[in-house]
Amino acid sequence: MTAHFSSSPTSVMRAFVLGALATVGTLAWAGCGPGSESRYYCDDLNCYACDAYGCSDVTAPPKASCTGNASCPPGSTCTAAGCAVICTENSACPQGEVCKNNVCTPPGSTPPAAKECTTKTDCGAGKACVSGTCQACGGTDGPCPCTGAADCASGEACVAGSCTAASNVCKYSSECGDTKVCADGQCLAACVDGGCEAGFTCDKGACKPSVPPTGCTTDQQCGGDTPQCVGGACVKACTGDTECGGGKYCNQGACVPDTRPQPNCTADDQCGGTASTPKKCLGGFCKYTCTTDQYCRTIDSRIGYCAKDSVCRTAAEANAQCLSSADCQAGQSCVDNACK
């Protein structure tokens, strides 16, 4: 009789001793491992399948790749190694694995890190994927964090790291009122080498909200009077604008800097045009419509260009290089319709 040995030192020694005893007739061979009838078992290093000829290693089955729990079958969870079976005891695990920290894992391995999500789609409505965990956001839970429009719900835009309603986002500086420019969807004070209010930093010609060096990524890192993490900063929770103080507004339950456009009309008759130079209320703003540049120049040389949307605009707006940072190269910002 020839014994077949695995590469494991433990299994080699066990098979050698039992095989030798069987050869001299002192043992009626019935299997390996604890108990005379056991044909499969695991120790601290590996799992083994045994028969009358010896033991062989049992390899753990491959794990299906996953982006989050939603992409794993029932009874399993997403980990850095793939979909793993959830367990409370070894018997719940496939052969080749044992139960560690409620996750089926090869005996000699450390349980892989949990990966609840990778993208927003792994979390469902009302939640966002933050550092691999689904976090409640939107509604009254504060704006959802984002790195792009794909992280936000339909009808929302990603501005300064947070999802917000499209109505809160500017495209042109003319939507922001005097002394302000449109910078990556925010109406911000214009600046040159400083001169910004406290809490703002002059960056590429616009006073952008400052983010503390030790900014937050999740609500769990905030607390006290500022329990919500928005755009990397812990901010106050709210139910209305009046709770936020000057220069801020309540955005989905969180007090944030008020960088919204400033609409000035709801109907054409609020715009004060004349019969020869009529104005229309377009998207909340009074505008002269046009077909030629010359027509615009006869009205006001500052808006002497008939833009693609048939509205008299400034040169920067009519020939906009960008409407958001997505139109610019990496590392650039869209400020006053130019990539900087």
Residue pairs with C-beta under 8 A, 6 or more apart in sequence:
1 19
1 22
1 23
1 53
2 53
3 15
3 16
3 19
3 53
3 54
4 15
4 53
4 54
4 56
5 11
5 12
5 15
5 16
5 54
5 55
6 12
6 15
6 46
6 48
6 54
6 55
6 56
6 57
7 57
8 45
8 46
8 48
8 57
10 43
10 45
10 46
11 32
11 46
11 48
11 54
11 55
11 56
11 57
14 32
14 55
15 32
15 54
15 55
18 27
18 29
18 32
18 54
19 53
19 54
21 27
22 29
22 52
29 52
30 36
30 37
30 52
31 37
31 38
31 39
31 50
31 51
31 52
32 38
32 39
32 41
32 48
32 50
32 51
32 54
32 55
33 39
33 40
33 41
33 48
33 50
33 55
34 41
38 50
39 49
39 50
39 51
40 47
40 48
40 49
40 50
40 58
40 95
41 47
41 48
41 50
42 48
42 90
42 98
42 107
43 107
44 107
44 108
45 107
45 108
46 57
46 58
46 106
46 107
46 108
47 57
47 58
47 60
47 95
47 96
47 97
47 98
47 106
47 107
48 55
48 56
48 57
48 58
49 55
49 56
49 58
49 95
50 56
58 95
58 96
59 96
60 94
60 96
60 97
60 105
60 106
61 94
61 95
61 96
61 97
62 82
63 79
63 81
63 82
63 83
63 84
64 72
64 82
64 83
65 82
65 83
66 72
66 78
66 79
66 82
66 83
66 115
67 78
67 115
67 117
67 118
67 119
67 121
67 122
68 78
68 115
68 116
68 117
68 118
68 119
68 122
68 123
68 129
68 134
69 77
69 78
69 116
69 117
69 122
70 117
70 121
70 122
70 123
70 124
71 78
71 83
71 122
72 78
72 83
73 83
75 85
75 86
76 83
76 84
76 85
76 86
77 83
77 84
77 86
77 103
77 114
78 84
78 114
78 115
78 116
78 117
79 103
79 111
79 112
79 113
79 114
79 115
80 112
80 113
80 115
81 112
84 103
84 104
84 105
84 112
85 92
85 93
85 94
85 97
85 103
85 104
86 92
86 102
86 103
86 104
87 93
87 99
87 102
87 103
87 104
88 99
88 102
89 99
90 98
90 99
92 99
92 104
93 99
93 104
94 104
96 106
97 104
97 105
97 106
97 107
98 104
98 105
98 106
98 107
99 105
100 110
100 111
101 111
103 111
103 112
105 111
105 112
113 132
114 132
115 132
116 122
116 123
116 129
116 132
116 133
116 134
117 123
117 129
117 132
117 133
117 134
118 129
118 132
119 129
119 150
119 151
120 127
120 128
120 129
120 144
120 150
120 151
122 129
122 134
123 129
123 134
123 135
124 134
125 153
126 136
126 137
126 138
126 139
126 141
127 134
127 135
127 136
127 137
127 144
128 134
128 135
128 137
128 138
128 144
128 145
128 146
128 151
128 163
129 135
130 145
130 217
130 218
131 217
131 218
133 218
135 145
135 218
135 219
137 143
137 144
137 145
137 163
137 252
138 144
138 153
138 163
138 252
139 252
139 253
140 239
140 252
140 253
141 228
141 252
141 253
142 219
142 228
142 229
142 230
142 235
142 237
142 251
142 252
142 253
142 254
143 162
143 163
143 164
143 230
143 231
143 251
143 252
143 254
143 256
144 151
144 152
144 153
144 162
144 163
145 151
145 161
145 162
145 163
145 217
145 229
145 230
145 231
146 152
146 158
146 161
146 162
146 163
147 158
147 161
148 158
148 326
149 156
149 157
149 158
149 326
151 158
151 163
152 158
152 163
153 163
155 165
155 166
156 163
156 164
156 165
156 166
157 163
157 164
157 165
157 166
157 168
157 169
157 185
157 324
159 168
159 169
159 184
159 185
159 186
159 259
160 184
160 185
160 186
160 208
160 209
160 231
160 259
161 230
161 231
161 232
162 230
162 231
162 251
162 256
164 251
164 252
167 260
167 261
168 251
168 259
168 260
168 261
169 185
169 186
169 261
170 176
170 182
170 185
170 186
170 187
170 260
170 261
171 182
171 185
171 323
171 324
172 182
172 313
172 317
172 320
172 337
173 180
173 181
173 182
173 314
173 316
173 317
173 336
173 337
174 285
174 313
174 314
174 317
175 182
175 187
175 261
175 262
175 263
175 285
176 182
176 187
176 188
176 261
176 262
177 187
177 262
179 189
179 190
180 187
180 188
180 189
180 190
181 187
181 188
181 189
181 190
181 205
181 206
181 335
181 336
182 188
182 261
182 335
182 336
182 337
183 204
183 205
183 206
183 208
183 333
183 334
183 335
183 336
184 324
184 325
184 333
184 334
184 335
185 259
185 324
186 206
186 208
186 259
187 259
187 260
187 261
187 262
188 200
188 206
188 207
188 208
188 259
189 196
189 197
189 200
189 206
189 207
190 205
190 206
190 207
191 202
191 205
191 206
191 207
192 202
192 205
193 202
194 202
195 202
195 207
196 202
196 207
197 207
197 247
199 209
199 210
199 257
200 207
200 208
200 209
200 210
200 257
201 207
201 208
201 209
201 210
202 208
203 333
204 333
204 335
204 340
205 335
205 336
205 340
206 333
206 335
206 336
209 231
209 233
209 257
209 259
211 231
211 232
211 233
212 232
212 233
215 232
215 233
216 222
216 229
216 232
216 233
216 234
217 229
217 232
218 229
219 227
219 228
219 229
221 229
221 234
222 228
222 229
222 234
222 235
223 234
225 236
226 234
226 235
226 236
227 234
227 236
227 237
228 234
228 235
228 236
228 237
228 253
228 254
229 235
230 251
230 254
230 256
231 256
235 254
235 255
235 256
236 243
236 244
236 254
236 255
237 253
237 254
237 255
238 244
238 250
238 253
238 254
238 255
239 250
239 253
240 250
241 248
241 249
241 250
243 250
243 255
244 250
244 255
244 256
245 255
247 257
247 258
248 255
248 256
248 257
248 258
249 255
249 256
249 258
249 260
261 284
261 285
263 283
263 284
263 285
264 270
264 284
264 285
264 286
265 271
265 281
265 284
265 285
265 286
266 281
266 284
267 281
268 278
268 279
268 280
268 281
270 281
270 286
271 279
271 280
271 281
271 286
271 287
272 279
272 286
273 279
273 280
273 286
273 288
277 288
277 299
278 288
278 289
279 286
279 287
279 288
280 286
280 287
280 288
280 289
281 287
282 289
282 311
287 311
287 312
288 296
288 299
288 303
288 311
288 312
289 310
289 311
289 312
290 296
290 306
290 310
290 311
290 312
291 306
291 310
292 306
293 304
293 305
293 306
295 306
295 312
296 303
296 304
296 305
296 306
296 312
296 313
297 304
299 312
300 312
302 314
303 312
303 313
303 314
304 312
304 315
305 312
305 313
305 314
305 315
305 317
305 318
305 319
306 312
306 313
306 318
307 313
307 317
307 318
308 318
316 336
316 337
316 338
317 337
320 337
321 327
321 328
321 334
321 337
321 338
321 339
322 328
322 334
322 337
322 338
322 339
323 334
323 337
324 334
325 332
325 333
325 334
327 334
327 339
328 334
328 339
329 339
332 339
332 340
333 339
333 340
334 340
